[in-house]
């Protein structure tokens, strides 16, 4: 009986094994797919190859457009027989290809970071959690295609799919971020042909595609048909390197020629040319050969170019490589061309070198994202991204976390960006422990290696790619060691990176050439220095830019510039991944996780809003700080008495001859002298002392002086206009002590000491101070009320995303509530003279065991001087978000002018790019619209500010002794405060109010920026109740 049961179990097991779905089998990721190859288009002649416009080629068809489409929400409920030629699709919908079907009403977009969007049970996917999109389109094959090899290439399909031609199954594929090519020669016919594709939203491959992004599905890149000669160029690897002196080009070319016919082909010729940017031939060769039937023939070439123009992100010089395959009569069988760049990338002496120089990577992580089309991006989007990056001193991109559209690399080659090319491998949701990670499971080894290696095979000819990255957040184990070794077998000309390598693993053998631990603190990285002499440190992710963030960015680069082995990093990340949605009344907003998903479906809220820019590329204020810190031109050692300054060129390959420098000498915020010079003769990585030409500078006591200096683009490029500011610096020459100047006797005061308050009257003003709260409750100027709300202390700001991440909204709530139980302990007034009165108030704050002393000195001209003192005796209080006062003015007082840091929003840990000057704007312009509403619009180091109406009436606020900080918005702080939990709010939930809320702060803590899930602002930018806080300012009426 036991034997019978045993054999039955074997039979059942075998049946299950043999009936396993392809899309639930980690060792089945392709059927009948061609081997991966480099990106190039085949052409029928060299002219077309050089033009490289597929629209001019008769043997290439693009199948993009409207396709027939049917959607089923369960993978076991597909449309039967839809692939057959007689199937009636007349009632089917149409959908754009490329396109993500969720954005056209099929299913829903789902944003999740780590947690899989399906039940975790690898390699299986529940039918009820998996949907299927069925596609049909038709194409015409001309007769002259029938004697050629016909291939179809699908650039990217999420997640796995089968395809049929004329009802016959062609193959199957996974890996949603690399192209798959199928030979469909046996299946096509002259005239009309049917292409059917069945796409699964999830497959076992989805366990390796757990990236932090929107989970969107469908055919999302271009679809091409190629009709190629029976003998054609199958693949080639162009290695364009530099010699050991980094002066001459060392060129090797490895080619594969395929003969798909059943006959041997003789007397073929393969020619190659390398043309410079002017089209002049600088290298060429050819080889005669014969090739056996149904085989691959390999040919290799090599050559040198003396004094080659090397490629770098600073000078992206490109040559053109042309390949021409000819038959025995000299006729072109196939030709192609690509752009190549000569450059070397290597690890030497513990540094990453490009062309022998230890470059600095001033990078960002970039997802492929379009606010309307999801993961479908076009050339216009890509160029716009690159332009915005170049305008803001960004020189490097990590393709997080998958290979990008091939066009991206071509554009990065052309415009100059350094690229970390990353494989489509992330299994974050599985965990990192050896017992959990798929990197440690033998049945997943082939899938890991295939994805890694196919990326290298496709992208190997791009000079912009300086590093291969094997994936992201996928644990570690033998599968990554195998991937590392597989890359080296194919390409030893680039270093390899994997962030999790050699961590939480039994694998001790090196399999990353760069240490790149994400979000490692500045302090820890400083300690790392000197522990690994062979490898550099480059953050693959750092400075998490979620919402109002990017604080303490300068500190990262102080460390980078002070240590030769620390060579930069990649900010997380470039763009908020917002998807355009419209409210019921038609108002547009950018949706995030939770705005599409049905109730009960996991999502990760607005954690996809981590960008330096909005989805439409408008910048967050943090980008200005990044631009400043990333700049390549630096000014230092200003000697104002001699009128000289030192200019340092941080470029590695470019001098500064194509720049202009403007400077301004500022007195109390206004320019009193200015000048311009050309920073010529400053070679890369050198500096030069320049005479500014300042004349007769004699600073007056009591005035404040700054020198502001700006480097401008002096020669227009395709992306950067003439006059664009590329670098800047501001030097303080003499500060003002901001002493209070008594306005003296400018009018008599009348004081009425009533039961409820103290009323102070002057020639044209009336001021009320409450005896219940101690607050100034009213200020009437010429009978016009300037205050909608009392002037009251406040300790709270609307939590930023970083605040939510470190639980500040819970931990520090005592400060939000500190004023709720405030009690007026005392109030008294003292008539100093007929034109001066002081009112002394003391507030008791029981919840924090603190007191606030507010002294109001009121003068005959209507000026109120406020002296604020706060102290607390309670131990172990959390950090104080802000220390200041708040009041409201009528909405018409919306003309803002101030002398302080600007013009953009800035905070104590993010203000090096905001120079001190006089700025003027409308209050409405102070509102910074973050995708999730939060604290915004702050200004630091303010000497004075004024808020006036159209007639010039209002207040001027003057800081005394030390500058103040402020916000002025048509919103209350509570409008941006969601409480203790986020609630899917967007800017359309924030309505413009009928007032101007003014915060006059002594301090506001920094915004932080290390990460958004626990890190606080750095210690110098935090404030605690262990000290006494005092500041003073005056409110001066304006007529």
GUKOLVEX-249845 format. One line per 4 residues: number of its first residue (from 1); for each residue x, y, z of C-alpha. Coordinates in steps of 0.5 Angstrom, whole numbers, plus 500, padded with zeros to 3 digits. Example, Ala and Ser with C-alpha at 12.3 -4.5 7.8 and 13.67 -1.06 7.14 Angstrom:
REM GUKOLVEX-249845
1) 525 491 516; 527 498 514
//
This chain:
REM GUKOLVEX-249845
1) 500 500 500; 506 505 502; 509 503 495; 502 505 491
5) 502 512 495; 509 513 494; 508 512 486; 502 516 486
9) 505 522 489; 511 521 484; 506 521 479; 502 527 481
13) 509 531 482; 511 530 475; 504 532 473; 505 538 476
17) 512 539 474; 510 538 467; 504 542 467; 507 548 470
21) 505 555 467; 511 558 463; 510 565 467; 510 561 473
25) 517 558 472; 523 562 474; 528 557 469; 523 559 463
29) 524 566 461; 524 566 453; 522 561 448; 525 562 441
33) 527 569 442; 534 571 438; 540 572 442; 541 579 445
37) 545 584 441; 547 591 440; 543 597 439; 543 598 431
41) 538 599 425; 540 595 419; 540 599 412; 540 597 405
45) 545 602 403; 550 606 407; 547 613 405; 541 611 409
49) 546 608 415; 549 614 415; 543 618 415; 540 613 421
53) 533 615 419; 529 609 419; 523 612 416; 527 612 410
57) 529 605 410; 524 600 406; 526 594 410; 524 597 416
61) 517 598 419; 515 601 425; 508 598 428; 507 603 433
65) 500 606 433; 493 604 435; 492 596 436; 486 592 438
69) 486 591 445; 482 586 450; 483 586 457; 481 581 462
73) 482 582 470; 484 574 471; 489 571 468; 485 564 467
77) 480 568 463; 483 570 457; 480 571 450; 480 564 447
81) 483 563 440; 484 571 439; 490 569 436; 487 565 430
85) 486 569 423; 479 568 423; 478 571 430; 473 577 429
89) 476 583 433; 471 588 430; 468 590 437; 475 590 441
93) 477 597 443; 483 600 441; 489 602 445; 496 606 443
97) 502 602 442; 507 604 446; 502 605 452; 501 602 459
101) 494 600 459; 492 602 466; 492 609 464; 487 608 458
105) 482 605 463; 484 598 464; 485 596 471; 488 601 475
109) 495 604 477; 498 601 483; 504 604 486; 508 600 491
113) 515 601 494; 517 594 497; 511 590 498; 510 586 492
117) 503 588 489; 501 580 489; 501 575 494; 508 573 495
121) 509 566 493; 515 565 488; 514 563 483; 507 563 483
125) 502 569 481; 495 568 483; 490 568 477; 485 573 481
129) 491 578 482; 494 577 475; 491 581 469; 492 579 461
133) 492 584 456; 491 581 449; 493 585 443; 492 585 435
137) 495 589 430; 496 588 422; 502 589 418; 503 588 410
141) 509 585 407; 511 587 401; 514 581 396; 521 584 396
145) 521 582 404; 519 574 402; 527 573 400; 529 576 406
149) 530 574 414; 524 578 417; 525 579 425; 520 583 430
153) 523 587 436; 518 589 441; 522 594 445; 519 593 452
157) 513 589 454; 511 589 462; 511 583 464; 511 577 460
161) 508 575 453; 507 570 448; 506 572 441; 503 569 434
165) 504 571 427; 498 569 423; 495 564 428; 502 561 429
169) 505 561 436; 512 564 435; 515 565 442; 515 567 449
173) 519 573 453; 520 576 460; 524 582 462; 520 588 461
177) 526 593 460; 530 590 455; 528 588 447; 526 581 445
181) 527 580 438; 524 574 434; 525 571 427; 518 571 424
185) 521 569 417; 517 562 417; 510 565 419; 509 571 415
189) 506 572 408; 505 577 402; 500 582 404; 496 582 410
193) 499 579 416; 496 578 423; 500 579 430; 497 577 436
197) 500 578 443; 498 576 450; 501 580 455; 501 578 463
201) 501 583 468; 505 579 472; 510 573 471; 515 569 476
205) 519 575 473; 516 580 477; 519 577 483; 525 580 480
209) 522 587 478; 520 589 485; 522 596 483; 520 603 487
213) 515 605 482; 508 605 479; 506 598 477; 504 599 470
217) 503 594 464; 503 593 457; 507 594 451; 511 600 453
221) 516 601 448; 517 601 440; 515 595 436; 519 594 429
225) 519 589 423; 526 588 420; 527 585 413; 534 583 413
229) 539 580 408; 539 572 409; 547 574 410; 547 580 415
233) 550 583 421; 548 579 427; 552 583 432; 558 587 434
237) 562 590 439; 566 596 438; 571 598 444; 574 605 443
241) 579 606 448; 585 610 450; 592 608 450; 596 608 457
245) 598 615 456; 590 617 455; 592 620 448; 591 616 442
249) 585 612 441; 585 604 441; 580 601 437; 578 594 436
253) 571 591 433; 569 584 434; 563 582 429; 558 577 428
257) 556 575 421; 550 571 420; 548 566 414; 541 564 415
261) 541 561 408; 542 553 407; 548 555 403; 555 557 404
265) 556 564 401; 563 566 399; 567 572 397; 563 577 402
269) 567 583 404; 566 587 411; 568 594 411; 568 599 417
273) 570 606 417; 571 611 423; 569 618 421; 570 624 425
277) 565 629 427; 566 633 420; 565 626 416; 573 625 415
281) 575 618 415; 580 617 420; 580 609 420; 578 604 416
285) 579 596 414; 576 591 411; 576 583 411; 574 578 405
289) 571 572 408; 566 566 406; 561 563 411; 558 556 412
293) 550 555 411; 546 556 417; 552 559 421; 555 565 425
297) 562 568 422; 566 572 427; 571 577 424; 575 582 428
301) 579 588 427; 583 593 430; 587 600 429; 589 606 433
305) 588 613 432; 593 618 434; 591 624 438; 584 622 438
309) 579 627 441; 577 623 447; 569 623 449; 567 625 456
313) 561 628 459; 564 635 459; 566 634 451; 562 629 448
317) 566 628 442; 563 622 438; 566 619 432; 561 615 427
321) 562 608 426; 560 605 419; 559 598 417; 558 595 410
325) 557 588 408; 558 587 401; 556 581 397; 561 578 392
329) 559 583 386; 561 589 391; 553 590 392; 551 592 399
333) 547 587 403; 547 591 409; 550 597 412; 549 600 419
337) 552 606 423; 553 608 430; 556 613 434; 562 611 438
341) 566 615 443; 574 614 445; 574 614 453; 577 609 458
345) 574 608 465; 578 604 470; 579 603 477; 586 605 479
349) 589 607 486; 582 606 489; 579 611 485; 574 611 479
353) 578 614 473; 575 616 466; 581 618 461; 586 617 467
357) 582 623 471; 579 621 478; 572 625 476; 566 627 481
361) 560 624 479; 554 629 480; 549 625 479; 541 623 480
365) 537 617 479; 532 617 474; 526 613 473; 523 613 466
369) 516 617 467; 512 621 464; 506 625 467; 501 623 462
373) 504 616 459; 507 613 465; 513 609 463; 512 611 456
377) 517 616 454; 519 619 448; 525 623 445; 522 630 447
381) 522 628 454; 529 625 454; 532 631 451; 528 635 456
385) 531 631 462; 538 632 460; 537 639 458; 534 640 465
389) 540 636 468; 545 640 464; 543 647 466; 543 645 474
393) 550 642 473; 548 634 474; 553 630 470; 551 623 471
397) 545 618 471; 544 612 474; 538 608 470; 534 606 476
401) 533 601 476; 533 598 469; 536 599 462; 532 605 459
405) 530 606 452; 536 605 447; 535 612 445; 536 615 452
409) 544 612 451; 544 615 444; 542 622 447; 547 621 453
413) 553 620 448; 551 626 444; 550 631 450; 555 628 455
417) 552 624 461; 556 619 465; 551 613 466; 551 607 471
421) 547 602 467; 543 598 471; 540 591 470; 532 590 471
425) 534 586 477; 530 588 484; 527 583 489; 527 587 495
429) 520 585 497; 523 578 498; 528 581 504; 536 580 504
433) 537 575 509; 541 569 505; 534 564 507; 530 569 503
437) 533 573 497; 533 570 490; 540 571 489; 541 565 494
441) 537 560 490; 540 556 484; 533 556 480; 533 563 480
445) 541 564 477; 540 563 470; 534 569 470; 539 573 474
449) 545 572 469; 541 573 463; 538 580 465; 545 582 467
453) 548 580 461; 543 582 456; 543 589 458; 551 589 457
457) 550 585 450; 545 591 448; 548 597 451; 556 595 450
461) 557 600 445; 555 607 448; 561 611 451; 556 614 456
465) 556 608 460; 562 608 464; 559 603 470; 555 596 469
469) 550 596 475; 548 589 476; 541 591 480; 538 594 486
473) 536 592 493; 536 584 491; 540 581 497; 546 578 495
477) 549 571 493; 552 566 488; 547 569 483; 550 576 483
481) 557 573 483; 555 569 477; 553 575 474; 559 579 475
485) 564 574 472; 559 573 466; 560 581 465; 567 580 465
489) 567 575 460; 564 579 455; 567 586 457; 573 588 462
493) 573 595 459; 568 598 465; 568 597 472; 562 593 475
497) 557 596 481; 552 592 486; 550 596 492; 548 589 496
501) 555 586 494; 559 582 499; 553 584 505; 549 579 509
505) 552 573 504; 557 568 505; 560 570 498; 567 573 500
509) 569 573 493; 569 580 491; 564 582 486; 563 589 486
513) 569 594 484; 565 600 487; 563 601 494; 556 604 494
517) 552 603 500; 546 607 499; 544 612 504; 550 611 508
521) 551 617 513; 556 622 512; 559 620 519; 560 613 517
525) 563 614 510; 568 619 513; 570 613 518; 570 608 512
529) 576 612 508; 582 608 509; 579 602 510; 579 599 502
533) 585 602 499; 583 599 492; 576 601 491; 572 608 491
537) 566 610 495; 560 613 490; 553 613 493; 548 609 489
541) 543 613 492; 543 619 497; 540 625 499; 533 623 499
545) 529 629 495; 522 627 498; 518 633 498; 521 639 502
549) 528 636 503; 535 636 500; 538 639 507; 545 639 509
553) 547 637 501; 553 641 502; 556 637 508; 556 631 503
557) 560 635 498; 565 638 503; 566 630 505; 567 628 497
561) 572 634 496; 576 633 502; 577 625 500; 580 623 494
565) 576 616 494; 569 619 495; 567 621 488; 560 623 489
569) 553 620 488; 546 619 485; 541 623 489; 534 620 490
573) 531 622 485; 530 626 479; 523 627 478; 516 626 482
577) 513 620 479; 506 623 479; 501 621 474; 496 626 472
581) 489 626 474; 483 630 474; 478 632 480; 471 632 479
585) 471 639 477; 476 638 472; 482 641 476; 489 637 474
589) 493 634 480; 499 629 480; 496 623 483; 500 618 487
593) 499 611 491; 492 611 494; 489 615 488; 487 610 484
597) 488 603 488; 481 600 490; 480 600 498; 484 594 501
601) 490 594 495; 496 596 498; 500 602 496; 506 607 499
605) 502 613 499; 507 619 496; 513 615 497; 514 616 489
609) 514 623 490; 522 624 491; 524 628 485; 528 634 485
613) 523 636 479; 516 636 479; 513 631 473; 513 637 468
617) 520 639 470; 519 645 474; 524 645 479; 523 644 487
621) 527 649 491; 532 644 493; 534 643 486; 537 650 486
625) 542 648 492; 544 642 488; 546 646 482; 550 650 487
629) 553 645 491; 555 641 484; 558 647 480; 564 646 477
633) 567 653 478; 569 655 485; 571 662 488; 575 663 494
637) 580 667 498; 577 673 496; 582 679 498; 578 685 498
641) 583 690 500; 587 687 494; 581 686 490; 583 679 488
645) 579 673 488; 582 666 486; 578 662 481; 578 654 481
649) 576 650 475; 573 643 478; 572 641 471; 577 635 469
653) 577 636 461; 575 643 460; 578 650 461; 574 656 463
657) 575 660 456; 568 659 454; 565 663 461; 564 670 463
661) 564 672 470; 560 678 473; 561 681 480; 557 686 484
665) 559 689 490; 553 690 495; 551 695 500; 545 694 504
669) 542 689 499; 544 694 493; 549 694 488; 554 700 488
673) 560 697 484; 560 691 478; 564 688 473; 566 683 469
677) 572 678 467; 573 672 462; 577 667 466; 581 665 461
681) 587 660 462; 585 656 467; 586 649 466; 582 643 469
685) 583 642 476; 587 649 477; 586 655 480; 588 662 478
689) 588 669 482; 584 674 478; 584 682 480; 576 684 480
693) 578 691 479; 574 694 485; 575 701 486; 575 705 492
697) 572 701 497; 571 704 503; 566 701 507; 561 705 512
701) 560 703 519; 553 700 520; 552 698 513; 553 691 511
705) 557 689 505; 557 683 500; 560 681 494; 556 676 489
709) 560 673 484; 557 669 478; 560 665 472; 555 665 466
713) 555 661 460; 559 665 455; 558 660 449; 551 658 447
717) 551 650 446; 545 646 444; 542 645 451; 545 651 455
721) 544 658 452; 548 664 452; 548 668 459; 546 662 463
725) 548 662 470; 553 656 472; 556 657 478; 556 663 484
729) 558 665 490; 557 670 495; 562 673 500; 560 677 507
733) 565 683 507; 562 687 513; 556 685 517; 551 690 520
737) 549 689 528; 542 690 526; 542 695 532; 535 698 534
741) 535 705 533; 530 709 538; 525 713 533; 525 718 539
745) 519 723 540; 515 722 534; 508 723 537; 504 723 543
749) 501 716 546; 494 716 549; 494 709 554; 487 706 556
753) 488 701 561; 481 697 561; 479 691 564; 480 687 558
757) 486 690 555; 490 696 554; 489 700 548; 494 705 545
761) 493 711 541; 497 715 537; 496 720 531; 494 715 526
765) 494 709 529; 490 704 535; 493 698 538; 490 693 542
769) 493 688 547; 489 683 550; 489 682 558; 487 675 557
773) 492 673 552; 497 678 552; 497 678 545; 497 684 540
777) 490 683 538; 489 689 533; 493 694 529; 489 700 526
781) 492 705 521; 488 711 519; 482 706 522; 484 701 517
785) 485 694 521; 492 691 519; 491 685 523; 486 679 522
789) 489 675 528; 493 676 534; 500 676 534; 501 669 538
793) 507 665 539; 508 658 535; 512 652 536; 510 648 530
797) 510 647 523; 506 643 518; 510 636 517; 515 635 511
801) 515 628 508; 522 628 512; 518 630 518; 513 624 517
805) 519 619 516; 522 620 523; 515 621 526; 516 628 528
809) 509 629 528; 508 624 533; 514 625 537; 514 633 537
813) 506 634 538; 508 637 545; 510 643 541; 504 643 537
817) 500 643 543; 504 648 547; 500 654 546; 493 650 547
821) 494 651 555; 498 657 555; 496 662 561; 497 669 562
825) 501 669 568; 502 677 568; 501 683 564; 503 690 566
829) 505 697 562; 510 702 564; 509 709 561; 517 711 559
833) 515 718 556; 509 721 552; 512 718 546; 514 711 549
837) 510 705 553; 512 698 554; 508 692 556; 511 686 559
841) 507 680 559; 509 673 561; 506 667 558; 506 660 562
845) 506 654 558; 505 648 563; 505 642 558; 513 644 557
849) 514 647 563; 516 654 560; 515 661 560; 515 666 554
853) 516 673 556; 514 678 551; 516 686 551; 512 690 547
857) 515 697 546; 510 702 543; 513 709 540; 509 715 538
861) 510 713 531; 506 707 531; 512 702 531; 512 696 536
865) 519 693 538; 518 686 540; 523 682 545; 521 675 545
869) 524 670 551; 523 663 551; 525 658 556; 523 651 559
873) 525 647 565; 522 640 563; 527 635 561; 527 630 555
877) 523 634 551; 523 633 543; 526 638 538; 522 644 537
881) 520 645 530; 520 652 530; 521 658 535; 517 664 533
885) 510 668 533; 505 668 527; 499 673 526; 495 675 520
889) 493 681 515; 488 682 510; 489 679 504; 490 685 500
893) 497 686 504; 500 682 498; 506 686 496; 512 683 499
897) 519 686 499; 525 683 504; 532 683 505; 535 676 506
901) 536 670 503; 532 668 496; 529 669 492; 527 662 493
905) 525 658 499; 530 656 503; 532 653 510; 537 653 515
909) 540 647 512; 539 649 505; 541 656 504; 547 656 501
913) 544 658 494; 540 663 496; 544 669 496; 542 675 501
917) 539 681 497; 533 685 496; 527 681 493; 520 683 491
921) 514 679 489; 507 678 491; 505 673 497; 502 668 492
925) 509 667 489; 511 665 496; 507 658 496; 511 652 493
929) 507 647 491; 509 640 493; 505 634 491; 503 633 498
933) 502 639 501; 507 641 507; 511 646 510; 513 651 505
937) 516 658 503; 520 659 508; 526 665 508; 532 665 513
941) 537 671 514; 532 676 514; 534 683 516; 527 686 514
945) 521 685 510; 515 689 508; 508 687 507; 503 692 503
949) 497 693 500; 496 697 493; 497 704 496; 503 702 500
953) 500 701 507; 502 696 511; 508 694 516; 515 693 515
957) 518 688 520; 526 690 522; 530 684 525; 534 687 531
961) 541 684 533; 540 677 529; 536 676 523; 530 673 523
965) 526 668 519; 519 668 516; 514 665 512; 508 670 508
969) 503 666 505; 495 666 503; 495 660 507; 495 658 514
973) 500 653 517; 494 648 518; 492 648 511; 499 644 510
977) 498 640 516; 495 633 515; 495 631 523; 499 625 525
981) 497 621 519; 497 622 511; 491 622 508; 492 623 500
985) 492 630 500; 494 634 494; 495 641 492; 487 642 490
989) 485 641 497; 489 647 499; 485 653 498; 487 660 497
993) 485 664 504; 482 671 505; 488 673 509; 496 673 509
997) 499 669 514; 506 672 517; 511 668 521; 516 671 524
1001) 521 666 527; 527 666 531; 529 659 529; 526 654 524
1005) 529 647 524; 532 644 518; 528 640 513; 534 634 513
1009) 535 630 507; 539 624 509; 533 620 508; 525 620 509
1013) 524 614 513; 527 616 520; 533 621 519; 532 627 523
1017) 536 634 520; 543 634 522; 545 636 529; 547 644 528
1021) 540 645 525; 536 642 531; 533 646 537; 532 644 544
1025) 529 647 550; 536 646 553; 537 653 552; 534 660 553
1029) 532 663 546; 531 671 545; 530 675 539; 527 682 537
1033) 524 685 532; 520 691 530; 513 692 526; 513 699 523
1037) 507 702 520; 507 704 513; 503 709 509
//
